[in-house]
Amino acid sequence: MLWVVSAVFVALSITDAHVDQNPALVVRIHNAASLTVRELTIAKDQVTVIWSREGIHIRWDESAASGREIGLDVTLDRSMKLSPLSSGRFALAVTHICQSDSPSITVMLATVERFINVGTSGERLVLGDSVIIRQMLIGRVVGRSIAHEMGHVLLGSVEHAREGLMRPQLTTTELFADDMNGFRLTAQEHERLRLLLSPKAEPTILSDGLLKR
């Protein structure tokens, strides 16, 4: 689960590293019409960039399947919401993992929009630019939230890190910014990912056997 706060923290980046011979991650978006085409495109681009830097190839449809792959369902839900915690924290997305079903992620769009309203409440946007800016922010927040939740699926863990993509709390500054360097796996997480997705890895640690070889 990803919680966000309105305070500002310093994020650290790690050096480029690549995982060889990784399976493709096939992502199926449900209720895609809940976002505008621009918002959805930005969200997908965010996810693709974040995970490509970790050596993971994202495919947004099930066509032209080849080789090893992992399937993942992402639902954009405008009705689901969790009450905000103290200190202005919001839950933007949740991951569902169980042994009997494929993993899935739910993005709570109503909470995303509320978070953006709070985060931009002090800004004075020019009316002509406000729609474009809002679509950009929605795309970024949705994409970065999905990328975080994907980390739980790929790493097979509900644990969080003190820095990088898998931090439990992200700020408005981090989620809105052009800079994406704070959205990286730590060196330890990257190594764990490499071991989990290795062709020689034991099936029991591959996210409950979700990997199709």
C-alpha positions in Angstrom: 0.0 0.0 0.0 1.3 3.5 -0.8 0.7 6.3 1.6 1.5 9.9 0.7 2.1 12.9 2.9 2.4 16.6 2.1 5.8 17.1 3.7 9.0 17.2 1.7 11.7 14.6 2.0 15.0 14.1 0.2 15.1 11.0 -2.1 18.3 9.1 -3.0 19.0 7.5 -6.4 21.1 4.5 -7.2 23.3 3.8 -10.1 22.0 2.2 -13.3 21.8 -1.5 -13.2 20.1 -4.0 -15.5 18.6 -7.5 -15.0 19.3 -9.8 -17.8 16.7 -12.2 -19.4 13.8 -11.0 -17.3 10.3 -12.0 -18.1 7.9 -9.5 -19.6 5.4 -8.0 -17.2 2.0 -8.0 -19.0 -0.3 -5.4 -17.5 -4.0 -5.4 -18.1 -5.8 -2.1 -17.3 -9.4 -2.4 -16.2 -11.7 0.7 -16.4 -9.2 2.5 -18.5 -11.9 4.9 -19.6 -11.9 6.3 -16.1 -8.9 8.4 -17.2 -8.5 10.6 -20.2 -6.3 9.3 -23.0 -3.6 11.8 -22.0 -3.7 10.8 -18.3 -3.5 7.1 -19.1 -0.7 7.7 -21.6 1.3 9.6 -19.0 0.6 7.0 -16.3 1.8 4.2 -18.6 4.9 6.1 -19.6 5.8 6.6 -15.9 5.5 2.9 -15.2 7.5 1.9 -18.3 10.3 4.3 -17.5 10.6 3.4 -13.8 10.7 -0.4 -14.4 12.8 -0.3 -17.6 15.6 1.1 -15.5 15.4 -2.0 -13.4 15.5 -4.2 -16.5 11.8 -5.0 -16.6 10.0 -4.9 -19.9 6.4 -3.7 -19.6 3.8 -4.8 -22.1 0.4 -3.2 -22.0 -1.5 -5.8 -23.8 -1.5 -9.6 -24.2 -0.7 -9.7 -27.9 2.5 -11.0 -29.4 3.3 -13.0 -26.3 6.7 -14.7 -26.4 8.9 -16.3 -23.7 8.5 -15.9 -20.0 5.9 -13.5 -18.7 4.1 -12.3 -15.6 0.5 -11.2 -15.8 -0.8 -8.4 -13.7 -4.3 -6.8 -13.5 -4.6 -3.1 -12.6 -8.1 -1.7 -11.9 -8.8 2.0 -11.9 -11.6 2.4 -9.3 -13.3 5.6 -8.6 -15.7 4.3 -5.9 -13.1 2.7 -3.6 -11.5 4.9 -1.0 -9.8 4.6 2.4 -10.2 7.3 5.0 -7.0 9.5 5.2 -4.9 9.0 8.3 -3.6 11.9 10.4 -0.9 14.3 9.1 -2.6 14.5 5.7 -1.7 11.0 4.5 -3.8 9.3 1.8 -3.7 5.7 0.5 -3.6 5.9 -3.3 -3.4 2.3 -4.3 -3.4 -1.2 -2.9 -2.0 -4.6 -4.0 -3.9 -7.8 -3.7 -1.8 -11.0 -3.5 -3.1 -14.4 -2.6 -2.1 -18.0 -3.5 -5.3 -18.8 -5.3 -5.5 -15.7 -7.6 -3.2 -13.7 -9.9 -1.9 -10.5 -8.3 -3.9 -7.3 -8.8 -3.5 -3.6 -8.1 -6.4 -1.2 -7.4 -5.8 2.5 -7.9 -8.3 4.6 -5.9 -9.0 7.5 -8.4 -11.2 9.5 -6.0 -8.4 9.6 -3.5 -5.8 10.5 -6.2 -8.0 13.4 -7.3 -8.5 14.5 -3.7 -4.7 14.3 -3.1 -4.1 16.4 -6.1 -6.6 19.0 -5.0 -4.9 19.2 -1.6 -1.5 19.3 -3.2 -2.3 22.1 -5.6 -4.6 24.1 -3.2 -2.0 26.9 -2.8 -1.2 27.2 -6.5 -2.7 29.8 -8.8 -3.0 28.1 -12.2 -3.9 30.0 -15.4 -7.3 28.7 -16.4 -6.1 27.7 -19.9 -3.3 25.6 -18.4 -5.2 24.1 -15.5 -6.7 21.2 -17.4 -3.4 20.3 -18.9 -1.5 20.5 -15.6 -4.2 18.5 -13.8 -4.1 15.8 -16.4 -0.3 15.7 -16.1 -0.4 15.4 -12.4 -3.1 12.7 -12.4 -1.0 10.7 -14.9 2.1 11.0 -12.8 0.5 10.2 -9.5 -1.4 7.2 -10.9 1.7 5.9 -12.8 4.1 6.2 -9.9 1.5 4.6 -7.5 1.2 1.7 -9.9 4.9 1.4 -10.2 5.3 1.2 -6.4 2.6 -1.5 -6.1 4.3 -3.5 -8.9 7.3 -3.6 -6.6 5.4 -5.5 -4.0 4.3 -8.0 -6.7 7.7 -8.4 -8.3 9.6 -8.5 -5.0 7.1 -10.8 -3.5 7.0 -8.8 -0.3 4.8 -6.3 1.6 7.9 -4.7 3.1 9.0 -1.1 2.4 12.4 0.5 2.1 13.8 3.7 3.6 14.6 5.2 0.2 13.6 4.8 -3.4 10.5 3.5 -5.1 9.5 1.2 -2.2 9.2 3.9 0.5 5.9 3.7 2.3 5.3 7.4 2.1 5.8 9.8 -0.8 5.3 13.5 -0.9 3.4 15.8 -3.2 6.7 17.3 -4.3 8.0 13.8 -5.3 4.8 12.6 -7.0 4.4 15.9 -8.9 8.0 16.5 -9.9 9.6 16.0 -13.4 12.5 14.3 -11.7 12.0 10.5 -11.4 15.4 9.6 -9.8 13.8 9.0 -6.5 11.7 6.1 -8.0 14.4 3.5 -8.1 14.9 0.2 -6.3 17.7 0.0 -3.7 20.7 -2.1 -4.5 19.5 -4.8 -2.2 16.0 -4.8 -3.8 17.5 -4.9 -7.3 19.6 -8.0 -6.3 16.5 -9.7 -4.8 14.6 -9.0 -8.0 17.4 -10.5 -10.0 17.4 -13.7 -7.9 13.6 -14.0 -7.9 13.3 -13.7 -11.7 16.3 -15.8 -12.6 15.4 -18.7 -14.9 17.1 -20.9 -12.2 15.1 -19.6 -9.3 12.9 -22.0 -7.4 9.2 -21.7 -8.4 8.2 -21.4 -4.8 9.7 -17.9 -4.5 8.3 -16.6 -7.8 5.4 -14.7 -6.4 3.4 -17.9 -5.7 4.2 -19.4 -9.1 2.8 -16.5 -11.1 5.6 -16.7 -13.6 4.7 -18.4 -16.9 7.8 -20.0 -18.3 
